[in-house]
């Protein structure tokens, strides 16, 4: 039985169905007549429509539609607007057309008055999402925006048409066309009005729109977006077979039921009934958890009554897809912010090009809501692990990683317990060009200062005179970092070595044994931070 809701205007549904910070990109990839573009789902009365730029279709009347799961469906041309947009009627099942739980943009004009930058989100052929930073050139008061890539070496490409533009985490419109200079975006408010008019909805009209949350009877097909409801008694067992995808976590939301209190368990097993998850619950309390399938297969979701009898209400949702977590689009340039969805046993991967002796800083922002635990692992192109740290989502963390060589590294975010969405800001802490700059030449009376991180090395050259001591005074810094200071003579023989903490004051006096250029080398041992060392003639 389908649940429906009544609203005053489809304008809320169109924005509700399209624009929200929860959206990562367009919903689908559209291909037709040798063209490729983007599209978004639009669920009305149980029918899954797809909205896409008309030129993506070319002269075709039918298009192939690829979901993030890499499942393929077809869609027939239903309507063409005066603007380069079209509505397609697809055969995507209703249960797979309900990922659009988007929030309404309250005032797009105010948003565009404040912000001149944004992110264009494009779904790629492997189902992953490519994020392109953009600059807004021109704002039309009614319909259009002109945008260009933030980086000249990352131009928009064919296949981007239909991508969704996000400004301050709110969707501002859909990319209509691209050229060598940039692209044209059709504004969200104009698109909403156009869709309202197409579906014949006036402000005072009442329209019944299916929510996509069909309640499933015991003998009905169950998907990863099904809503399971029913009754259960002690020792009774109810099994549901569900096709699940590898590394694509599924969220289970258990609603509290009034009436008789019952205790029951949810068990998830593979085809051979090997137990993968076994949690107990009471039906009068709300719960939520996530399960990550270890491989793509059919799994058994088993409900077992443990004591008493009563009703259950379980909503299943696709929390994330493997294509989004580990796809081609997860190639990043630094600085950037990533927001991976994390669930127990899930793995998200992001690739970046690291430069030898050029530390990058990870700032993990506290995430409100449910607490989850995860780890961040950094591996090189050979699969060797260079860093492996655990974190909790309800706290802030900051640390750095220093690439040992020029290579492509992979950041793996692995879920350890519970689930949620992480917020990780990645910045370039300092570069090898700064740490070992030819300009790093000092004399007595000057200051050595800069940034350092674990395994990073900074070097300075100083002409010293035999039997003329140099006074090193270390100033206290706010952040604690452990590092080593070494001094080498011209023959590369080490003449001094000592370890220090940046949050304390020190003083050493070094007497050169020879008159030549000495190397002062600082090496990070643990943590990352700043250093300031003043140099004086001791005599």
LOROTOR-992189 format. One line per 8 residues: number of its first residue (from 1); their letters; for each residue x, z, y of C-alpha. Coordinates in nm, 3 decimals. Each point is the difference from the previous one (the first is absolute). Example, Ala and Ser with C-alpha at 12.3 -4.5 7.8 and 13.67 -1.06 7.14 Angstrom:
<rs>
1> AS> 1.230/0.780/-0.450 ~ 0.137/-0.066/0.344
</rs>
This chain:
<rs>
1> XXXXXXXX> 0.000/0.000/0.000 ~ 0.139/-0.098/0.341 ~ 0.004/0.237/0.293 ~ -0.080/-0.142/0.343 ~ 0.013/0.124/0.354 ~ -0.191/-0.110/0.309 ~ 0.172/-0.052/0.333 ~ -0.108/-0.106/0.345
9> XXXXXXXX> 0.231/-0.297/0.038 ~ 0.227/-0.214/-0.212 ~ 0.258/0.033/0.278 ~ 0.087/0.336/-0.151 ~ 0.018/-0.152/-0.349 ~ 0.223/-0.286/0.108 ~ 0.247/0.237/0.159 ~ -0.056/0.253/-0.275
17> XXXXXXXX> 0.079/-0.273/-0.249 ~ 0.300/-0.144/0.177 ~ 0.191/0.207/0.249 ~ 0.161/0.334/-0.074 ~ 0.337/0.170/-0.018 ~ -0.060/0.025/-0.374 ~ 0.034/-0.376/-0.035 ~ 0.344/-0.123/-0.093
25> XXXXXXXX> -0.060/-0.370/0.051 ~ -0.250/-0.270/-0.070 ~ -0.200/0.070/-0.317 ~ 0.064/-0.330/-0.175 ~ 0.220/-0.307/-0.014 ~ -0.196/-0.324/0.047 ~ 0.125/-0.336/-0.128 ~ -0.169/-0.339/0.020
33> XXXXXXXX> 0.093/-0.362/0.053 ~ 0.374/0.085/-0.023 ~ -0.039/0.257/0.279 ~ 0.053/0.376/-0.022 ~ -0.133/0.268/0.233 ~ -0.147/0.347/0.025 ~ -0.354/0.129/-0.021 ~ -0.198/0.324/-0.001
41> XXXXXXXX> -0.288/0.113/-0.216 ~ -0.344/0.045/0.153 ~ -0.256/0.167/-0.225 ~ -0.367/-0.060/0.083 ~ -0.289/0.086/-0.234 ~ 0.224/-0.011/-0.307 ~ 0.156/-0.338/0.081 ~ 0.371/-0.010/0.073
49> XXXXXXXX> 0.071/-0.244/0.282 ~ 0.346/-0.099/0.116 ~ 0.075/-0.073/0.366 ~ 0.302/-0.222/0.072 ~ 0.120/-0.255/0.258 ~ -0.174/-0.333/-0.067 ~ 0.321/-0.205/0.011 ~ 0.123/0.185/-0.309
57> XXXXXXXX> -0.269/-0.187/-0.197 ~ 0.087/-0.342/0.138 ~ -0.267/-0.237/-0.130 ~ -0.067/0.208/-0.313 ~ -0.338/0.157/-0.068 ~ 0.136/0.250/-0.255 ~ 0.298/0.237/0.020 ~ 0.196/0.212/-0.243
65> XXXXXXXX> 0.007/0.369/0.087 ~ 0.275/0.239/-0.115 ~ -0.054/0.376/0.017 ~ 0.282/0.254/0.038 ~ -0.026/0.047/-0.378 ~ 0.100/-0.368/-0.031 ~ -0.340/-0.076/-0.154 ~ -0.141/-0.339/0.098
73> XXXXXXXX> -0.355/-0.090/0.099 ~ -0.165/-0.291/0.176 ~ -0.204/-0.028/0.318 ~ -0.220/-0.275/0.142 ~ -0.023/-0.090/0.367 ~ -0.316/0.158/0.142 ~ 0.034/-0.035/0.378 ~ 0.238/-0.134/0.265
81> XXXXXXXX> 0.010/0.149/0.351 ~ 0.081/-0.180/0.325 ~ 0.315/0.211/0.002 ~ 0.250/-0.083/-0.278 ~ -0.161/0.249/-0.241 ~ -0.207/-0.046/-0.316 ~ -0.207/0.211/-0.237 ~ 0.041/-0.056/-0.375
89> XXXXXXXX> -0.231/0.131/-0.269 ~ 0.214/0.126/-0.289 ~ -0.054/0.107/-0.360 ~ 0.208/0.316/0.052 ~ -0.186/0.286/-0.173 ~ -0.158/0.250/0.233 ~ 0.213/0.280/-0.146 ~ 0.316/-0.185/0.108
97> XXXXXXXX> -0.131/-0.075/0.347 ~ -0.025/0.358/0.118 ~ 0.354/0.072/0.125 ~ -0.119/-0.042/0.359 ~ -0.061/0.362/0.102 ~ 0.101/-0.071/0.357 ~ -0.065/0.192/0.319 ~ -0.148/-0.152/0.312
105> XXXXXXXX> 0.237/-0.077/0.288 ~ -0.155/0.199/0.283 ~ 0.124/-0.199/0.301 ~ 0.229/-0.297/-0.060 ~ 0.036/-0.075/0.373 ~ 0.147/0.344/0.070 ~ 0.230/-0.035/-0.298 ~ 0.133/-0.333/0.125
113> XXXXXXXX> 0.042/0.137/0.354 ~ 0.242/0.262/-0.134 ~ 0.193/-0.174/-0.278 ~ 0.196/-0.325/0.012 ~ 0.141/0.010/-0.353 ~ -0.148/0.003/-0.349 ~ 0.047/-0.086/-0.365 ~ -0.128/-0.311/-0.177
121> XXXXXXXX> -0.078/0.070/-0.367 ~ 0.007/-0.289/-0.246 ~ -0.068/-0.001/-0.373 ~ 0.257/-0.193/-0.200 ~ -0.035/-0.198/-0.323 ~ 0.112/0.297/-0.214 ~ -0.274/0.217/0.154 ~ 0.237/0.199/0.221
129> XXXXXXXX> -0.027/0.042/0.376 ~ 0.242/-0.138/0.259 ~ 0.004/0.183/0.335 ~ 0.119/-0.195/0.305 ~ 0.056/0.177/0.333 ~ -0.148/-0.194/0.290 ~ -0.021/-0.002/0.379 ~ -0.329/-0.077/0.177
137> XXXXXXXX> 0.057/-0.267/0.267 ~ -0.349/-0.061/0.134 ~ -0.333/0.182/-0.029 ~ -0.321/-0.198/0.045 ~ -0.276/0.233/0.116 ~ -0.253/-0.139/-0.248 ~ 0.141/-0.182/-0.302 ~ 0.373/-0.063/-0.041
145> XXXXXXXX> 0.347/0.156/-0.003 ~ 0.330/-0.189/0.012 ~ 0.279/0.162/-0.202 ~ 0.360/-0.073/-0.097 ~ 0.242/0.155/-0.253 ~ 0.204/0.292/0.130 ~ 0.309/-0.153/-0.162 ~ 0.080/-0.364/0.071
153> XXXXXXXX> 0.157/-0.038/-0.346 ~ -0.327/0.101/-0.172 ~ -0.247/-0.274/0.106 ~ -0.359/-0.022/-0.121 ~ -0.037/-0.231/-0.299 ~ -0.262/-0.216/-0.164 ~ -0.225/0.225/-0.203 ~ -0.019/0.269/0.268
161> XXXXXXXX> -0.332/-0.130/0.139 ~ -0.270/0.259/-0.062 ~ 0.244/0.293/0.013 ~ -0.132/0.313/0.169 ~ 0.165/0.125/0.318 ~ 0.030/0.376/0.037 ~ 0.058/0.167/0.336 ~ 0.064/0.376/-0.001
169> XXXXXXXX> -0.121/0.008/-0.363 ~ -0.332/-0.158/0.100 ~ -0.083/-0.359/-0.092 ~ -0.025/-0.216/0.309 ~ -0.078/-0.341/-0.146 ~ 0.075/-0.281/-0.245 ~ 0.279/-0.257/0.038 ~ -0.155/-0.345/0.040
177> XXXXXXXX> 0.299/-0.229/0.040 ~ 0.380/0.003/0.020 ~ 0.261/-0.218/0.166 ~ 0.371/0.012/0.082 ~ -0.060/0.242/0.287 ~ -0.244/0.243/-0.161 ~ -0.370/0.007/-0.076 ~ -0.357/0.040/0.123
185> XXXXXXXX> -0.214/0.295/-0.113 ~ -0.379/0.012/0.007 ~ -0.100/0.341/0.131 ~ -0.179/0.249/-0.224 ~ -0.286/0.059/0.242 ~ -0.067/-0.373/0.036 ~ 0.016/-0.048/-0.376 ~ -0.242/0.286/-0.057
193> XXXXXXXX> -0.255/-0.149/0.239 ~ 0.035/-0.341/-0.162 ~ -0.060/0.138/-0.349 ~ -0.299/0.202/0.120 ~ -0.159/-0.311/0.141 ~ 0.072/-0.200/-0.315 ~ -0.172/0.254/-0.223 ~ -0.296/0.011/0.238
201> XXXXXXXX> 0.032/0.363/0.099 ~ -0.117/0.135/0.335 ~ 0.087/0.342/0.137 ~ -0.336/0.146/-0.094 ~ -0.025/-0.161/-0.341 ~ 0.028/0.200/-0.317 ~ 0.215/-0.149/-0.269 ~ 0.052/0.130/-0.351
209> XXXXXXXX> 0.359/-0.051/-0.108 ~ 0.135/0.093/-0.342 ~ 0.280/0.254/0.016 ~ 0.174/-0.132/-0.308 ~ -0.023/0.339/-0.169 ~ -0.220/-0.088/-0.294 ~ -0.080/0.294/-0.224 ~ 0.090/-0.080/-0.357
217> XXXXXXXX> -0.219/0.077/-0.296 ~ 0.167/0.109/-0.323 ~ -0.029/-0.347/-0.157 ~ 0.108/-0.197/0.310 ~ 0.337/-0.158/0.060 ~ 0.234/0.235/0.181 ~ 0.265/-0.118/0.248 ~ 0.258/0.185/0.207
225> XXXXXXXX> -0.257/0.008/0.282 ~ -0.293/0.131/-0.200 ~ -0.220/0.298/0.082 ~ -0.062/0.206/-0.314 ~ -0.301/0.229/-0.005 ~ -0.197/0.163/-0.278 ~ -0.056/0.310/-0.206 ~ 0.228/0.176/-0.244
233> XXXXXXXX> -0.035/0.294/-0.239 ~ 0.244/0.222/-0.184 ~ 0.192/-0.195/-0.271 ~ -0.154/-0.329/0.112 ~ 0.241/-0.292/0.053 ~ -0.050/-0.305/0.221 ~ 0.258/-0.280/-0.009 ~ 0.049/-0.279/0.253
241> XXXXXXXX> 0.246/-0.284/-0.053 ~ 0.169/-0.104/0.323 ~ 0.248/-0.281/0.060 ~ 0.282/0.134/0.214 ~ 0.312/-0.156/0.151 ~ 0.358/0.123/-0.032 ~ 0.124/0.217/0.287 ~ -0.338/-0.032/0.176
249> XXXXXXXX> -0.130/0.357/0.053 ~ -0.371/0.071/-0.033 ~ -0.161/0.277/0.200 ~ -0.266/0.222/-0.158 ~ -0.229/0.181/0.245 ~ -0.223/0.263/-0.161 ~ -0.303/0.101/0.202 ~ -0.144/0.351/-0.022
257> XXXXXXXX> -0.339/0.012/-0.174 ~ -0.276/0.248/0.065 ~ -0.184/0.151/-0.292 ~ 0.136/0.124/-0.329 ~ 0.372/0.075/-0.005 ~ 0.192/-0.190/-0.265 ~ 0.366/-0.013/-0.097 ~ 0.135/-0.333/-0.125
265> XXXXXXXX> 0.320/-0.195/-0.035 ~ 0.111/-0.349/0.097 ~ 0.246/-0.148/-0.244 ~ 0.174/-0.335/0.033 ~ 0.146/-0.156/-0.313 ~ 0.151/-0.330/-0.103 ~ -0.148/-0.225/-0.269 ~ 0.155/0.216/-0.275
273> XXXXXXXX> -0.151/0.310/0.162 ~ 0.336/0.137/0.107 ~ -0.079/0.258/0.266 ~ 0.129/-0.093/0.346 ~ -0.205/0.238/0.213 ~ -0.217/0.302/-0.075 ~ -0.155/0.197/0.290 ~ -0.280/0.257/-0.009
281> XXXXXXXX> -0.262/0.040/0.272 ~ -0.321/0.180/0.097 ~ -0.276/-0.230/0.116 ~ -0.101/0.221/0.295 ~ 0.337/-0.040/0.175 ~ 0.146/-0.315/0.160 ~ 0.332/-0.130/-0.133 ~ 0.216/-0.305/0.036
289> XXXXXXXX> 0.304/-0.131/-0.185 ~ 0.173/-0.327/-0.083 ~ 0.122/-0.166/-0.318 ~ 0.272/-0.266/-0.014 ~ -0.019/-0.234/-0.304 ~ 0.343/-0.042/-0.164 ~ -0.086/-0.362/-0.090 ~ -0.280/-0.253/0.041
297> XXXXXXXX> -0.247/0.069/-0.280 ~ -0.344/0.132/-0.088 ~ -0.017/0.379/0.018 ~ -0.260/0.249/-0.118 ~ -0.146/0.234/0.259 ~ -0.155/0.277/-0.207 ~ -0.235/0.268/0.133 ~ -0.027/0.307/-0.225
305> XXXXXXXX> -0.246/0.285/0.049 ~ 0.181/0.333/-0.037 ~ -0.265/0.256/0.083 ~ -0.367/0.004/0.101 ~ -0.165/-0.322/0.119 ~ -0.063/-0.183/0.323 ~ 0.060/-0.312/0.207 ~ 0.320/-0.174/0.106
313> XXXXXXXX> 0.072/-0.231/0.294 ~ 0.334/-0.184/-0.010 ~ 0.103/-0.280/0.239 ~ 0.297/-0.214/-0.103 ~ 0.195/-0.197/0.262 ~ 0.304/-0.225/0.002 ~ 0.246/0.218/0.189 ~ 0.283/-0.259/0.006
321> XXXXXXXX> 0.110/-0.316/-0.180 ~ 0.340/-0.063/-0.154 ~ 0.026/-0.320/0.205 ~ -0.024/0.210/0.317 ~ 0.238/0.266/-0.125 ~ 0.280/-0.222/-0.132 ~ -0.071/-0.352/0.125 ~ 0.203/-0.260/0.181
329> XXXXXXXX> -0.140/0.109/0.335 ~ 0.175/0.337/-0.026 ~ 0.323/-0.131/0.151 ~ 0.073/0.198/0.314 ~ 0.226/-0.019/0.301 ~ 0.118/0.317/0.168 ~ -0.139/0.166/0.210 ~ -0.341/0.015/-0.162
337> XXXXXXXX> -0.271/0.236/-0.121 ~ -0.138/-0.023/-0.353 ~ -0.317/0.166/-0.124 ~ 0.003/-0.030/-0.379 ~ -0.292/0.123/-0.204 ~ 0.134/0.255/-0.247 ~ -0.159/0.126/-0.322 ~ 0.143/0.182/-0.299
345> XXXXXXXX> 0.216/-0.244/-0.205 ~ -0.044/-0.286/0.249 ~ 0.300/-0.183/0.149 ~ 0.018/-0.174/0.337 ~ 0.307/-0.210/0.081 ~ 0.143/-0.125/0.329 ~ 0.312/-0.212/0.033 ~ 0.245/-0.010/0.291
353> XXXXXXXX> 0.346/-0.134/0.075 ~ 0.242/0.286/0.045 ~ 0.334/-0.022/0.178 ~ 0.302/0.192/-0.126 ~ 0.062/0.328/0.188 ~ -0.313/-0.046/0.214 ~ -0.232/0.297/-0.071 ~ -0.377/-0.034/0.021
361> XXXXXXXX> -0.220/0.297/0.081 ~ -0.321/0.089/-0.184 ~ -0.257/0.204/0.194 ~ -0.288/0.113/-0.220 ~ -0.302/0.098/0.205 ~ -0.233/0.278/-0.108 ~ -0.320/-0.149/-0.141 ~ -0.323/0.197/0.059
369> XXXXXXXX> -0.239/0.051/-0.287 ~ 0.075/0.020/-0.368 ~ 0.349/0.112/-0.100 ~ 0.194/-0.231/-0.228 ~ 0.356/-0.010/-0.127 ~ 0.222/-0.304/-0.025 ~ 0.363/-0.103/-0.009 ~ 0.197/-0.269/0.181
377> XXXXXXXX> 0.268/-0.175/-0.201 ~ 0.248/-0.253/0.144 ~ 0.158/-0.248/-0.243 ~ 0.234/-0.294/0.054 ~ -0.041/-0.356/-0.126 ~ 0.157/0.101/-0.334 ~ -0.256/0.275/-0.051 ~ 0.247/0.283/0.065
385> XXXXXXXX> -0.159/0.310/0.154 ~ 0.165/0.116/0.322 ~ -0.253/0.258/0.117 ~ -0.290/0.192/-0.157 ~ -0.192/0.262/0.205 ~ -0.338/0.173/-0.055 ~ -0.252/0.077/0.275 ~ -0.344/0.145/0.070
393> XXXXXXXX> -0.241/-0.186/0.227 ~ -0.100/0.306/0.203 ~ 0.339/0.050/0.160 ~ 0.241/-0.192/0.224 ~ 0.339/-0.114/-0.126 ~ 0.295/-0.186/0.144 ~ 0.306/-0.129/-0.183 ~ 0.231/-0.300/-0.013
401> XXXXXXXX> 0.144/-0.247/-0.249 ~ 0.334/-0.175/0.048 ~ 0.033/-0.332/-0.188 ~ 0.336/-0.009/-0.179 ~ 0.018/-0.380/0.025 ~ -0.179/-0.303/0.144 ~ -0.286/-0.052/-0.243 ~ -0.375/-0.028/-0.046
409> XXXXXXXX> -0.134/0.348/-0.075 ~ -0.340/0.105/-0.134 ~ -0.183/0.309/0.123 ~ -0.222/0.130/-0.281 ~ -0.278/0.246/0.080 ~ -0.107/0.165/-0.326 ~ -0.310/0.220/-0.026 ~ 0.060/0.336/-0.171
417> XXXXXXXX> -0.328/0.185/0.047 ~ -0.341/-0.055/0.165 ~ -0.041/-0.299/0.234 ~ -0.021/-0.114/0.360 ~ 0.161/-0.226/0.261 ~ 0.351/0.078/0.121 ~ 0.136/-0.071/0.349 ~ 0.369/-0.086/0.005
425> XXXXXXXX> 0.181/-0.115/0.313 ~ 0.334/-0.174/-0.067 ~ 0.254/-0.044/0.280 ~ 0.360/-0.111/0.034 ~ 0.184/0.329/0.055 ~ 0.333/-0.158/0.092 ~ 0.198/-0.310/-0.098 ~ 0.345/-0.065/-0.141
433> XXXXXXXX> 0.076/-0.198/0.316 ~ -0.040/0.321/0.201 ~ 0.163/0.235/-0.249 ~ 0.315/-0.211/-0.033 ~ -0.005/-0.186/0.328 ~ 0.330/-0.141/0.136 ~ -0.096/0.185/0.321 ~ 0.025/0.336/-0.178
441> XXXXXXXX> 0.331/0.082/0.171 ~ 0.041/0.347/0.152 ~ 0.251/0.202/0.197 ~ 0.037/0.367/0.087 ~ -0.269/0.103/0.247 ~ -0.262/-0.222/-0.160 ~ -0.291/0.072/-0.235 ~ -0.075/-0.123/-0.350
449> XXXXXXXX> -0.377/-0.008/-0.051 ~ -0.251/-0.189/-0.208 ~ -0.225/-0.001/-0.305 ~ 0.092/0.052/-0.362 ~ -0.175/0.017/-0.338 ~ 0.084/0.077/-0.360 ~ 0.274/-0.240/-0.123 ~ 0.032/-0.165/0.341
457> XXXXXXXX> 0.346/-0.029/0.156 ~ 0.095/-0.008/0.369 ~ 0.353/-0.076/0.114 ~ 0.185/0.045/0.329 ~ 0.356/-0.096/0.096 ~ 0.219/0.223/0.212 ~ 0.362/-0.035/0.109 ~ 0.166/0.334/-0.073
465> XXXXXXXX> 0.349/0.128/0.076 ~ 0.212/0.197/-0.243 ~ 0.000/0.376/0.065 ~ -0.274/-0.034/0.266 ~ -0.303/0.191/-0.139 ~ -0.356/-0.127/0.053 ~ -0.282/0.251/0.047 ~ -0.330/-0.097/-0.174
473> XXXXXXXX> -0.309/0.190/0.124 ~ -0.323/-0.055/-0.199 ~ -0.324/0.052/0.192 ~ -0.309/0.146/-0.167 ~ -0.281/-0.247/-0.077 ~ -0.369/0.076/-0.057 ~ -0.015/-0.153/-0.348 ~ 0.211/0.120/-0.292
481> XXXXXXXX> 0.226/-0.260/-0.162 ~ 0.309/0.049/-0.212 ~ 0.292/-0.234/0.055 ~ 0.373/-0.036/-0.053 ~ 0.266/-0.073/0.262 ~ 0.327/-0.159/-0.112 ~ 0.303/-0.117/0.194 ~ 0.231/-0.276/-0.131
489> XXXXXXXX> 0.330/-0.115/0.140 ~ 0.114/-0.360/0.037 ~ 0.114/-0.012/-0.365 ~ -0.353/0.102/-0.105 ~ 0.123/0.337/-0.121 ~ -0.257/0.272/0.050 ~ 0.135/0.274/0.225 ~ -0.316/0.210/0.040
497> XXXXXXXX> -0.334/0.056/-0.178 ~ -0.274/0.252/0.070 ~ -0.376/0.036/-0.049 ~ -0.245/0.107/0.271 ~ -0.369/0.055/0.076 ~ -0.145/-0.164/0.309 ~ -0.216/0.302/0.094 ~ 0.304/0.223/0.060
505> XXXXXXXX> 0.298/0.007/0.236 ~ 0.357/-0.054/-0.120 ~ 0.345/-0.043/0.144 ~ 0.308/-0.142/-0.170 ~ 0.343/-0.093/0.133 ~ 0.185/-0.286/-0.168 ~ 0.374/-0.064/0.052 ~ 0.109/-0.359/-0.074
513> XXXXXXXX> 0.320/-0.042/-0.197 ~ 0.063/-0.349/0.132 ~ -0.058/-0.201/0.313 ~ -0.243/-0.277/-0.096 ~ -0.366/-0.098/-0.013 ~ -0.197/0.246/-0.211 ~ -0.342/-0.055/-0.159 ~ -0.262/0.273/0.048
521> XXXXXXXX> -0.253/-0.048/-0.279 ~ -0.339/0.175/-0.023 ~ -0.189/-0.020/-0.332 ~ -0.357/0.122/-0.052 ~ -0.034/0.240/-0.295 ~ -0.363/0.111/0.019 ~ -0.301/-0.061/0.225 ~ 0.025/-0.205/0.318
529> XXXXXXXX> 0.039/0.084/0.364 ~ 0.220/-0.014/0.310 ~ 0.352/0.117/0.075 ~ 0.187/0.071/0.323 ~ 0.374/0.077/-0.003 ~ 0.200/0.046/0.320 ~ 0.373/-0.080/-0.004 ~ 0.261/0.177/0.212
537> XXX> 0.377/0.026/0.023 ~ 0.075/0.345/-0.139 ~ 0.305/0.065/0.214
</rs>
